[in-house]
Amino acid sequence: MRTTIRIIAAVAAALAVLCGTLAHADNHADSAPATDAPTVLITGANRGLGLEFARQYAADGWNVVGTARVPEQADELSALSVEVAQLDVADQASVDALAKSLEGRPIDLLINNAGIFPRVNKIEEVNFDDYSRTIAVNTLGPVRVTRALLPNLRRGEKKTIVNITSRLGSIGLNDFGAFYGYRESKAALNMFTKTLAMELGPEGFTCLTIHPGWVKTDMGGENANLTPEESISGMRAVIQKLGPSDTGTYWSYSGDEVPW
Ligand SMILES: NC(=O)c1ccc[n+]([C@@H]2O[C@H](COP(=O)([O-])OP(=O)(O)OC[C@H]3O[C@@H](n4cnc5c(N)ncnc54)[C@H](OP(=O)(O)O)[C@@H]3O)[C@@H](O)[C@H]2O)c1
């Protein structure tokens, strides 16, 4: 009788271990990348430049996490071989939820791409709510996302952070004015990139700020002179060629440095 009880107990213990292992394996499968290829996380990946970044990196064999404010409506992104995650860069709770869902996962490359562009040409036209919103999305968004995902980036091999800026954020190149709010948001993003580069340089990070050119997207409009394919191919080449010794620099998609 005692032997039978011992056998039942041993079988039960073995089953418990097996079930625990399987449960662990399941959890791991949910959050693990599909391959040991590098991982890129792109914000605002449901349309425009973010979508094209996702398309090109996925085609190149990277693990791609593309974020969208409303994933259920991100049909073009969902049709790619990528993971789609919810993210509103101006909402701290949303940023925290993303970071929690990615806990422990290495990210090699973060592309802070999401942005907005209200067109305000004269100071009398400035609307302070719109101005604040522009700073909240274009400047504070990348700060929030970078801070939240820093543990993941520290685990990544490439340790690269790319902020998608604009030539309109260059103080040196501002020779015609206009675009209140947007210019300031991107100039501040450029300064954030430089400051971050100074702090994270000793850890081997590469922090870059890149102007995509004038591109045919909802933001750039039909008259723009570049296709998303051309802009993203150019920016990917810039990202590919630069490393830690280039950290804290400002580039154009064309491979030229931009004056601050
Ligand atoms: N196109 C150009 O000529 C040009 C030139 C210079 C710089 N840029 C910069 O390039 C980046 C991408 O621009 P684009 O031309 O692709 O613009 P776009 O076509 O207007 O797309 C903007 C993307 O940002 C997302 N987004 C906006 N607010 C967000 C928020 N609060 N949280 C998360 N995502 C948000 C949008 O998501 P929803 O669909 O949910 O709105 C969308 O995915 C921007 O940073 C822009 O400033 C573009």
The ligand as an SDF file (V2000), in Angstrom:
LIG
                    3D

 48 52  0  0  0  0  0  0  0  0999 V2000
    6.7020   62.9340  -44.7500 N   0  0  0  0  0  0  0  0  0  0  0  0
    7.6260   63.8770  -44.7240 C   0  0  0  0  0  0  0  0  0  0  0  0
    7.8800   64.5860  -45.7370 O   0  0  0  0  0  0  0  0  0  0  0  0
    8.4300   64.1260  -43.4730 C   0  0  0  0  0  0  0  0  0  0  0  0
    9.4430   65.0870  -43.5290 C   0  0  0  0  0  0  0  0  0  0  0  0
   10.2150   65.3200  -42.4030 C   0  0  0  0  0  0  0  0  0  0  0  0
    9.9870   64.5820  -41.2570 C   0  0  0  0  0  0  0  0  0  0  0  0
    8.9800   63.6470  -41.2160 N   0  0  0  0  0  0  0  0  0  0  0  0
    8.8060   62.9040  -39.9710 C   0  0  0  0  0  0  0  0  0  0  0  0
    8.7150   61.5190  -40.2490 O   0  0  0  0  0  0  0  0  0  0  0  0
    7.8890   60.8690  -39.2790 C   0  0  0  0  0  0  0  0  0  0  0  0
    6.8260   60.0510  -39.9780 C   0  0  0  0  0  0  0  0  0  0  0  0
    6.0650   60.9230  -40.7920 O   0  0  0  0  0  0  0  0  0  0  0  0
    5.0470   60.4190  -41.9230 P   0  0  0  0  0  0  0  0  0  0  0  0
    5.2740   61.2470  -43.1080 O   0  0  0  0  0  0  0  0  0  0  0  0
    5.0700   58.9400  -42.0230 O   0  0  0  0  0  0  0  0  0  0  0  0
    3.6640   60.8950  -41.2400 O   0  0  0  0  0  0  0  0  0  0  0  0
    2.1940   60.2780  -41.3630 P   0  0  0  0  0  0  0  0  0  0  0  0
    2.0120   59.6340  -42.6600 O   0  0  0  0  0  0  0  0  0  0  0  0
    1.2880   61.4010  -40.9750 O   0  0  0  0  0  0  0  0  0  0  0  0
    2.1810   59.1550  -40.2070 O   0  0  0  0  0  0  0  0  0  0  0  0
    2.3450   59.5390  -38.8790 C   0  0  0  0  0  0  0  0  0  0  0  0
    2.3800   58.3040  -38.0030 C   0  0  0  0  0  0  0  0  0  0  0  0
    2.5470   58.7370  -36.6310 O   0  0  0  0  0  0  0  0  0  0  0  0
    1.5130   58.1620  -35.8560 C   0  0  0  0  0  0  0  0  0  0  0  0
    1.1500   58.9600  -34.6820 N   0  0  0  0  0  0  0  0  0  0  0  0
    0.6930   60.2300  -34.6280 C   0  0  0  0  0  0  0  0  0  0  0  0
    0.4600   60.5740  -33.3520 N   0  0  0  0  0  0  0  0  0  0  0  0
    0.7740   59.5060  -32.5920 C   0  0  0  0  0  0  0  0  0  0  0  0
    0.7500   59.2350  -31.2040 C   0  0  0  0  0  0  0  0  0  0  0  0
    0.3170   60.1310  -30.2990 N   0  0  0  0  0  0  0  0  0  0  0  0
    1.1780   58.0150  -30.7690 N   0  0  0  0  0  0  0  0  0  0  0  0
    1.5870   57.0800  -31.6420 C   0  0  0  0  0  0  0  0  0  0  0  0
    1.6040   57.2590  -32.9750 N   0  0  0  0  0  0  0  0  0  0  0  0
    1.2170   58.4660  -33.4320 C   0  0  0  0  0  0  0  0  0  0  0  0
    0.3340   58.0230  -36.8060 C   0  0  0  0  0  0  0  0  0  0  0  0
   -0.6130   57.1360  -36.2610 O   0  0  0  0  0  0  0  0  0  0  0  0
   -2.2160   57.3310  -36.5350 P   0  0  0  0  0  0  0  0  0  0  0  0
   -2.4700   56.6900  -37.8780 O   0  0  0  0  0  0  0  0  0  0  0  0
   -2.8660   56.6350  -35.3980 O   0  0  0  0  0  0  0  0  0  0  0  0
   -2.4870   58.8140  -36.5690 O   0  0  0  0  0  0  0  0  0  0  0  0
    1.0610   57.5050  -38.0320 C   0  0  0  0  0  0  0  0  0  0  0  0
    1.3320   56.1450  -37.8930 O   0  0  0  0  0  0  0  0  0  0  0  0
    7.3350   61.9780  -38.3930 C   0  0  0  0  0  0  0  0  0  0  0  0
    8.0880   62.0610  -37.2130 O   0  0  0  0  0  0  0  0  0  0  0  0
    7.5260   63.2350  -39.2310 C   0  0  0  0  0  0  0  0  0  0  0  0
    7.6480   64.4040  -38.4440 O   0  0  0  0  0  0  0  0  0  0  0  0
    8.2000   63.4090  -42.3010 C   0  0  0  0  0  0  0  0  0  0  0  0
  1  2  1  0
  2  3  2  0
  2  4  1  0
  4  5  1  0
  4 48  2  0
  5  6  2  0
  6  7  1  0
  7  8  2  0
  8  9  1  0
  8 48  1  0
  9 10  1  0
  9 46  1  0
 10 11  1  0
 11 12  1  0
 11 44  1  0
 12 13  1  0
 13 14  1  0
 14 15  2  0
 14 16  1  0
 14 17  1  0
 17 18  1  0
 18 19  2  0
 18 20  1  0
 18 21  1  0
 21 22  1  0
 22 23  1  0
 23 24  1  0
 23 42  1  0
 24 25  1  0
 25 26  1  0
 25 36  1  0
 26 27  1  0
 26 35  1  0
 27 28  2  0
 28 29  1  0
 29 30  1  0
 29 35  2  0
 30 31  1  0
 30 32  2  0
 32 33  1  0
 33 34  2  0
 34 35  1  0
 36 37  1  0
 36 42  1  0
 37 38  1  0
 38 39  2  0
 38 40  1  0
 38 41  1  0
 42 43  1  0
 44 45  1  0
 44 46  1  0
 46 47  1  0
M  CHG  2   8   1  16  -1
M  END
$$$$
